[in-house]
Amino acid sequence: MKEVILTDEGLRKLEAELEHLKSVRRSEVAEKIKVALSFGDLSENSEYDEAKNEQAMVESRISQLEAMLKNVRVLDEDDLPTDMVHVGSKLLVRNNKLNKEVAYQIVGSTETDPSQGKISDESPVGKALLGHKVGDVVEVEAPVGTLSFEILDILK
């Protein structure tokens, strides 16, 4: 599995999700299976089938999270340089097409949340901004056409 890059906040969220799945969801699903078994004949027991499918999804997610956490690299946001855009950088850019300022944080793909301004280092915009400096104008080919961003500031 490839290295997973996370901020401290992202690491805490994944660890909390893993703990919730192991301590709460597993028990809930086991109880559903137990109840469904009490209904008898498993060949026509849709509740049992549904509970077993839910159990498989929970166990799959637990395995996925455990594998990710074994290959994690946590960014020390205090040590990030502000002279150039890196994974973990918080920046202010101007979308030249809309003449609108937007705040982004470049994060690993696991933490992506566009509604919070967290864009992946693997996304077209994130990838294009990496390595650039304040004042640079970056052109990005996106599904909606060519976008133009001017980097206004790189924040701590």
DATA-V362518 format. One record per residue. N is the residue number from 1. RES is the residue in one letter. BURIAL is I if it has 24 or more other C-alpha atoms within 12 Angstrom, else O. Layout:
n res burial
N RES BURIAL
N RES BURIAL
This chain:
n res burial
1 M O
2 K O
3 E O
4 V I
5 I I
6 L I
7 T I
8 D O
9 E O
10 G I
11 L I
12 R O
13 K O
14 L I
15 E I
16 A O
17 E O
18 L I
19 E O
20 H O
21 L I
22 K I
23 S O
24 V O
25 R I
26 R I
27 S O
28 E O
29 V I
30 A I
31 E O
32 K I
33 I I
34 K O
35 V O
36 A O
37 L O
38 S O
39 F O
40 G O
41 D O
42 L O
43 S O
44 E O
45 N O
46 S O
47 E I
48 Y I
49 D O
50 E O
51 A I
52 K I
53 N O
54 E I
55 Q I
56 A O
57 M O
58 V I
59 E O
60 S O
61 R O
62 I I
63 S O
64 Q O
65 L I
66 E I
67 A O
68 M I
69 L I
70 K O
71 N O
72 V I
73 R O
74 V I
75 L I
76 D O
77 E O
78 D O
79 D O
80 L O
81 P O
82 T I
83 D O
84 M I
85 V I
86 H I
87 V I
88 G I
89 S I
90 K I
91 L I
92 L I
93 V I
94 R I
95 N I
96 N O
97 K O
98 L O
99 N O
100 K O
101 E O
102 V I
103 A I
104 Y I
105 Q I
106 I I
107 V I
108 G I
109 S I
110 T I
111 E I
112 T I
113 D O
114 P O
115 S O
116 Q O
117 G O
118 K I
119 I I
120 S I
121 D I
122 E O
123 S I
124 P O
125 V I
126 G I
127 K I
128 A I
129 L I
130 L I
131 G O
132 H I
133 K I
134 V I
135 G O
136 D I
137 V O
138 V I
139 E I
140 V I
141 E O
142 A O
143 P O
144 V O
145 G O
146 T O
147 L I
148 S I
149 F I
150 E I
151 I I
152 L I
153 D I
154 I I
155 L I
156 K O
